[in-house]
Amino acid sequence: MKTKIQVIDADYTINGDTPEIQLYGKTQKGENILAVDTNFRPYFYATPVNDLEELREAIEKEEFTDDNGEKLEVTKIEEVEKFDGHEEVEALKVYTTVPPNVPKPANAENTIYHSTKDT
């Protein structure tokens, strides 16, 4: 069933190892509604200093861990084009398992791999 809603708030929960995005809203008739998306996978973007393939290999080899030493899994990496200001740049979209795991690899990526354009 399709219906248009005005999203009022968004949140997520973890069901097993699967994130569920929850969108709270109101229909055009004023009814409260909760839409749940179980297809979303958390991700962050990584941009290379020089070579995109070199960056991919570095991320694939890196073993990310959380504060308790548990491994944070990178589940998928895909090449994308994004904009840095008005300039189109190649980047990697790096997927992980659940939303709380995104900041750790993203922060590690920023300190290890991420770079702005050489000036």
Secondary structure as the mmCIF struct_conf table of DSSP 4:
data_model
#
loop_
_struct_conf.conf_type_id
_struct_conf.id
_struct_conf.beg_label_comp_id
_struct_conf.beg_label_asym_id
_struct_conf.beg_label_seq_id
_struct_conf.end_label_comp_id
_struct_conf.end_label_asym_id
_struct_conf.end_label_seq_id
STRN STRN1 ILE A 5 ASN A 15
TURN_TY1_P TURN_TY1_P1 GLY A 16 ASP A 17
STRN STRN2 THR A 18 THR A 27
TURN_TY1_P TURN_TY1_P2 GLN A 28 LYS A 29
BEND BEND1 GLY A 30 GLY A 30
STRN STRN3 ASN A 32 ASP A 37
BEND BEND2 THR A 38 THR A 38
STRN STRN4 TYR A 43 ALA A 46
BEND BEND3 VAL A 49 ASN A 50
HELX_RH_AL_P HELX_RH_AL_P1 LEU A 52 LYS A 61
STRN STRN5 PHE A 64 THR A 65
TURN_TY1_P TURN_TY1_P3 ASP A 67 ASN A 68
BEND BEND4 GLY A 69 GLY A 69
STRN STRN6 LYS A 71 LEU A 72
STRN STRN7 VAL A 74 ASP A 84
TURN_TY1_P TURN_TY1_P4 GLY A 85 HIS A 86
STRN STRN8 GLU A 87 THR A 96
BEND BEND5 THR A 97 VAL A 98
HELX_RH_3T_P HELX_RH_3T_P1 PRO A 99 ASN A 101
BEND BEND6 VAL A 102 VAL A 102
HELX_RH_AL_P HELX_RH_AL_P2 PRO A 103 ILE A 112
TURN_TY1_P TURN_TY1_P5 TYR A 113 TYR A 113
HELX_LH_PP_P HELX_LH_PP_P1 THR A 116 ASP A 118
#
